[in-house]
């Protein structure tokens, strides 16, 4: 095996482990989809909290 390829693979692996961002295209897409789902849930929770604190539930 070419020693430069091995060094590049090790560098990519260490960067991925340090940042938590995958280096493969499918891994990045999977992580982005997961984060979008989490953001939507957080916005829904914040919306419900704001609704109740603003007096929206009072009849």
MILUM-915763 format. One record per residue: residue number from 1; residue in one letter; x, y, z of N, C-alpha, C in turn. Coordinates in steps of 0.05 Angstrom, whole numbers, plus 32768, in hexadecimal, padded with zeros to 4 digits. Example, Ala and Ser with C-alpha at 12.3 -4.5 7.8 and 13.67 -1.06 7.14 Angstrom:
<pts>
{i->1 | aa->A | n_px->8108 | n_py->7F8E | n_pz->809C | ca_px->80F6 | ca_py->7FA6 | ca_pz->809C | c_px->8108 | c_py->7FBE | c_pz->809C}
{i->2 | aa->S | n_px->8101 | n_py->7FD3 | n_pz->808E | ca_px->8111 | ca_py->7FEB | ca_pz->808F | c_px->8102 | c_py->8001 | c_pz->809D}
</pts>
This chain:
<pts>
{i->1 | aa->X | n_px->8011 | n_py->7FE8 | n_pz->8000 | ca_px->8000 | ca_py->8000 | ca_pz->8000 | c_px->8012 | c_py->8019 | c_pz->8000}
{i->2 | aa->X | n_px->8009 | n_py->802D | n_pz->7FF2 | ca_px->8017 | ca_py->8046 | ca_pz->7FF0 | c_px->8017 | c_py->8053 | c_pz->800C}
{i->3 | aa->X | n_px->802F | n_py->805A | n_pz->8017 | ca_px->8030 | ca_py->8066 | ca_pz->8032 | c_px->8021 | c_py->8081 | c_pz->8033}
{i->4 | aa->X | n_px->8020 | n_py->808F | n_pz->801D | ca_px->8012 | ca_py->80A9 | ca_pz->801E | c_px->7FF4 | c_py->80A5 | c_pz->8022}
{i->5 | aa->X | n_px->7FE9 | n_py->8090 | n_pz->8015 | ca_px->7FCC | ca_py->808A | ca_pz->8018 | c_px->7FC6 | c_py->8083 | c_pz->8035}
{i->6 | aa->X | n_px->7FD8 | n_py->8074 | n_pz->8042 | ca_px->7FD3 | ca_py->806C | ca_pz->805D | c_px->7FD4 | c_py->8084 | c_pz->8070}
{i->7 | aa->X | n_px->7FE7 | n_py->8097 | n_pz->806B | ca_px->7FE9 | ca_py->80AF | ca_pz->807B | c_px->7FD0 | c_py->80C0 | c_pz->8078}
{i->8 | aa->X | n_px->7FC7 | n_py->80C2 | n_pz->805F | ca_px->7FAF | ca_py->80D2 | ca_pz->8059 | c_px->7F96 | c_py->80C6 | c_pz->8067}
{i->9 | aa->X | n_px->7F94 | n_py->80AC | n_pz->8067 | ca_px->7F7E | ca_py->809E | ca_pz->8074 | c_px->7F7E | c_py->80A3 | c_pz->8092}
{i->10 | aa->X | n_px->7F96 | n_py->80A1 | n_pz->809D | ca_px->7F99 | ca_py->80A5 | ca_pz->80BA | c_px->7F93 | c_py->80C2 | c_pz->80C1}
{i->11 | aa->X | n_px->7F9B | n_py->80D5 | n_pz->80B0 | ca_px->7F95 | ca_py->80F1 | ca_pz->80B6 | c_px->7F77 | c_py->80F6 | c_pz->80B4}
{i->12 | aa->X | n_px->7F6A | n_py->80EB | n_pz->80A0 | ca_px->7F4D | ca_py->80EF | ca_pz->809D | c_px->7F3F | c_py->80E3 | c_pz->80B5}
{i->13 | aa->X | n_px->7F48 | n_py->80CB | n_pz->80BE | ca_px->7F3B | ca_py->80BE | ca_pz->80D5 | c_px->7F3F | c_py->80CF | c_pz->80EE}
{i->14 | aa->X | n_px->7F56 | n_py->80DA | n_pz->80F2 | ca_px->7F5B | ca_py->80EA | ca_pz->810A | c_px->7F4A | c_py->8104 | c_pz->810A}
{i->15 | aa->X | n_px->7F48 | n_py->8110 | n_pz->80F2 | ca_px->7F37 | ca_py->8128 | ca_pz->80F0 | c_px->7F1A | c_py->8122 | c_pz->80F5}
{i->16 | aa->X | n_px->7F11 | n_py->810B | n_pz->80EA | ca_px->7EF5 | ca_py->8103 | ca_pz->80EE | c_px->7EEF | c_py->80FD | c_pz->810B}
{i->17 | aa->X | n_px->7F02 | n_py->80F0 | n_pz->8119 | ca_px->7EFE | ca_py->80EA | ca_pz->8135 | c_px->7EFE | c_py->8103 | c_pz->8146}
{i->18 | aa->X | n_px->7F0F | n_py->8117 | n_pz->813F | ca_px->7F12 | ca_py->812F | ca_pz->814F | c_px->7EF9 | c_py->8141 | c_pz->814B}
{i->19 | aa->X | n_px->7EEF | n_py->8143 | n_pz->8133 | ca_px->7ED9 | ca_py->8156 | ca_pz->812D | c_px->7EBE | c_py->8149 | c_pz->812F}
{i->20 | aa->X | n_px->7EBD | n_py->812E | n_pz->812C | ca_px->7EA3 | ca_py->8121 | ca_pz->812D | c_px->7E95 | c_py->8121 | c_pz->8112}
{i->21 | aa->X | n_px->7EA2 | n_py->812B | n_pz->80FD | ca_px->7E97 | ca_py->812D | ca_pz->80E2 | c_px->7EA3 | c_py->8118 | c_pz->80D1}
{i->22 | aa->X | n_px->7E93 | n_py->8106 | n_pz->80C6 | ca_px->7E9D | ca_py->80F0 | ca_pz->80B5 | c_px->7EAA | c_py->80FB | c_pz->809B}
{i->23 | aa->X | n_px->7EBD | n_py->80EC | n_pz->8090 | ca_px->7ECA | ca_py->80F5 | ca_pz->8078 | c_px->7EBE | c_py->80E9 | c_pz->805E}
{i->24 | aa->X | n_px->7EAC | n_py->80D6 | n_pz->8061 | ca_px->7EA0 | ca_py->80CB | ca_pz->8049 | c_px->7E87 | c_py->80DB | c_pz->8042}
{i->25 | aa->X | n_px->7E80 | n_py->80DA | n_pz->8029 | ca_px->7E68 | ca_py->80EA | ca_pz->801F | c_px->7E4F | c_py->80DF | c_pz->802D}
{i->26 | aa->X | n_px->7E4C | n_py->80C5 | n_pz->802E | ca_px->7E33 | ca_py->80BA | ca_pz->803A | c_px->7E33 | c_py->80C0 | c_pz->8058}
{i->27 | aa->X | n_px->7E4A | n_py->80BF | n_pz->8065 | ca_px->7E4A | ca_py->80C5 | ca_pz->8082 | c_px->7E43 | c_py->80E2 | c_pz->8088}
{i->28 | aa->X | n_px->7E4D | n_py->80F5 | n_pz->8077 | ca_px->7E46 | ca_py->8111 | ca_pz->807B | c_px->7E28 | c_py->8115 | c_pz->8076}
{i->29 | aa->X | n_px->7E1D | n_py->8108 | n_pz->8062 | ca_px->7E01 | ca_py->810B | ca_pz->805C | c_px->7DF0 | c_py->8100 | c_pz->8073}
{i->30 | aa->X | n_px->7DF7 | n_py->80E9 | n_pz->807D | ca_px->7DE9 | ca_py->80DD | ca_pz->8093 | c_px->7DEA | c_py->80EF | c_pz->80AC}
{i->31 | aa->X | n_px->7E01 | n_py->80FB | n_pz->80B2 | ca_px->7E03 | ca_py->810D | ca_pz->80C9 | c_px->7DF3 | c_py->8126 | c_pz->80C5}
{i->32 | aa->X | n_px->7DF3 | n_py->8131 | n_pz->80AC | ca_px->7DE3 | ca_py->8149 | ca_pz->80A7 | c_px->7DC5 | c_py->8144 | c_pz->80AA}
{i->33 | aa->X | n_px->7DBC | n_py->812D | n_pz->80A0 | ca_px->7DA0 | ca_py->8126 | ca_pz->80A3 | c_px->7D98 | c_py->8122 | c_pz->80C0}
{i->34 | aa->X | n_px->7DAA | n_py->8116 | n_pz->80CF | ca_px->7DA4 | ca_py->8113 | ca_pz->80EC | c_px->7DA3 | c_py->812E | c_pz->80FA}
{i->35 | aa->X | n_px->7DB5 | n_py->8140 | n_pz->80F4 | ca_px->7DB5 | ca_py->815A | ca_pz->8100 | c_px->7D9C | c_py->816A | c_pz->80F9}
{i->36 | aa->X | n_px->7D93 | n_py->8168 | n_pz->80E0 | ca_px->7D7B | ca_py->8176 | ca_pz->80D8 | c_px->7D63 | c_py->816C | c_pz->80E8}
{i->37 | aa->X | n_px->7D61 | n_py->8152 | n_pz->80EC | ca_px->7D4B | ca_py->8147 | ca_pz->80FC | c_px->7D4C | c_py->8151 | c_pz->8119}
{i->38 | aa->X | n_px->7D64 | n_py->8153 | n_pz->8124 | ca_px->7D67 | ca_py->815D | ca_pz->813F | c_px->7D5F | c_py->817B | c_pz->8141}
{i->39 | aa->X | n_px->7D67 | n_py->818A | n_pz->812D | ca_px->7D60 | ca_py->81A7 | ca_pz->812D | c_px->7D42 | c_py->81AB | c_pz->812B}
{i->40 | aa->X | n_px->7D34 | n_py->819B | n_pz->811B | ca_px->7D17 | ca_py->819D | ca_pz->8119 | c_px->7D0A | c_py->8197 | c_pz->8133}
{i->41 | aa->X | n_px->7D13 | n_py->8183 | n_pz->8141 | ca_px->7D07 | ca_py->817B | ca_pz->815B | c_px->7D0C | c_py->8192 | c_pz->816F}
{i->42 | aa->X | n_px->7D24 | n_py->819D | n_pz->8170 | ca_px->7D2A | ca_py->81B3 | ca_pz->8182 | c_px->7D18 | c_py->81CB | c_pz->817D}
{i->43 | aa->X | n_px->7D14 | n_py->81D2 | n_pz->8163 | ca_px->7D03 | ca_py->81E9 | ca_pz->815D | c_px->7CE6 | c_py->81E4 | c_pz->8165}
{i->44 | aa->X | n_px->7CDC | n_py->81CB | n_pz->8162 | ca_px->7CC1 | ca_py->81C4 | ca_pz->816B | c_px->7CBE | c_py->81C8 | c_pz->8189}
{i->45 | aa->X | n_px->7CD2 | n_py->81BE | n_pz->8197 | ca_px->7CD1 | ca_py->81C0 | ca_pz->81B5 | c_px->7CD2 | c_py->81DD | c_pz->81BD}
{i->46 | aa->X | n_px->7CE3 | n_py->81ED | n_pz->81B1 | ca_px->7CE5 | ca_py->820A | ca_pz->81B8 | c_px->7CCB | c_py->8218 | c_pz->81B1}
{i->47 | aa->X | n_px->7CBF | n_py->8211 | n_pz->819A | ca_px->7CA5 | ca_py->821C | ca_pz->8192 | c_px->7C8F | c_py->8217 | c_pz->81A6}
{i->48 | aa->X | n_px->7C8E | n_py->81FE | n_pz->81B0 | ca_px->7C79 | ca_py->81F7 | ca_pz->81C4 | c_px->7C7E | c_py->8206 | c_pz->81DE}
{i->49 | aa->X | n_px->7C97 | n_py->8208 | n_pz->81E6 | ca_px->7C9D | ca_py->8216 | ca_pz->81FF | c_px->7C95 | c_py->8234 | c_pz->81FC}
{i->50 | aa->X | n_px->7C9C | n_py->8240 | n_pz->81E6 | ca_px->7C96 | ca_py->825D | ca_pz->81E2 | c_px->7C77 | c_py->8260 | c_pz->81E1}
{i->51 | aa->X | n_px->7C69 | n_py->824E | n_pz->81D4 | ca_px->7C4C | ca_py->8250 | ca_pz->81D2 | c_px->7C40 | c_py->824F | c_pz->81EE}
{i->52 | aa->X | n_px->7C49 | n_py->823D | n_pz->81FF | ca_px->7C3D | ca_py->823C | ca_pz->821A | c_px->7C45 | c_py->8253 | c_pz->822C}
{i->53 | aa->X | n_px->7C5D | n_py->825D | n_pz->822A | ca_px->7C66 | ca_py->8273 | ca_pz->823A | c_px->7C5A | c_py->828E | c_pz->8231}
{i->54 | aa->X | n_px->7C52 | n_py->828F | n_pz->8217 | ca_px->7C47 | ca_py->82A8 | ca_pz->820D | c_px->7C29 | c_py->82AA | c_pz->8213}
{i->55 | aa->X | n_px->7C1D | n_py->8296 | n_pz->8220 | ca_px->7C01 | ca_py->8297 | ca_pz->8227 | c_px->7BF0 | c_py->828D | c_pz->8211}
{i->56 | aa->X | n_px->7BFA | n_py->827F | n_pz->81FE | ca_px->7BEB | ca_py->8274 | ca_pz->81E8 | c_px->7BD7 | c_py->825F | c_pz->81F0}
{i->57 | aa->X | n_px->7BDC | n_py->8252 | n_pz->8206 | ca_px->7BCA | ca_py->823C | ca_pz->820E | c_px->7BB3 | c_py->8246 | c_pz->821F}
{i->58 | aa->X | n_px->7BB3 | n_py->8260 | n_pz->8227 | ca_px->7B9D | ca_py->826B | ca_pz->8237 | c_px->7B84 | c_py->826F | c_pz->8226}
{i->59 | aa->X | n_px->7B6E | n_py->8266 | n_pz->8231 | ca_px->7B55 | ca_py->8268 | ca_pz->8221 | c_px->7B45 | c_py->8281 | c_pz->8229}
</pts>
